[in-house]
Amino acid sequence: MDSQKKRAMRDFWSPFAEKVILLLLSGILIPIVMMFINGQIENRQMRLQTQQIQEASLQDAKQALWEDIAQTFLTYETVALDVSWFGSKLPENEERFRRAYERYNRETVTLIAQMRVQIAKLEALSSKSTADELFFFSWEEVLENQDIAIVALEAKAASTEEWNEQHEQNQRSLIKANTLITTLAREMDLVTGEPSE
């Protein structure tokens, strides 16, 4: 009887133990494993969202900087062109020339300072070569070929022919500025496609 009792007990406890183990697995272990898996999925999703937010913020910063650069450089070119245009139409446009030169004189220092700040920021958001290219443009075109020349021409009361030559120089500088700004937009992934000719 002892062996029958043992067998009966074993027959009773074996399915019971299986059921208890299954109950423990399904009631405790499986939820714990599912919580772990869900936690991993949530962490991955949060990292992905954080990365997307950072990429969007970086793109927004690039867009804002590009707009500032375009505004500053093209404003400078416009102000310089106004002076040389009215200078090339002297003496009949003496008053307009004076106003254009006063505006140029008033705004140039601020515009050039903004250029320097924007170029420094550009190094962080673009390649050093692009920042260098914009720096050399601001140095050679803006300062040497335009600003120094415009101030010297005004100081010596230049002829309309000299102002006309300066106006042609300013037009070439505007074209270079436009090209640089378009190239910068492409490098910063702000536009796609090929430039139109």
Buried (B, 14 or more C-beta within 10 A) or exposed (E): EEEEEEEEEEEEEEEEEEEEEEEEEEEEEEEEEEEEEEEEEEEEEEEEEEEEEEEEEEBEBBBEBBEBBBBBBBBBBEBBBBBBBBBBBBEEBEEBBEBBBEEBBEBBEEBBEBBEEBBEBBBEBBEEEBBEBBBEBBEEBBBEBBBEBBBEBBEEEBEBEBBBBBBEBBBEBBEBBBEBBBBBBEBBEBEEEEEEE
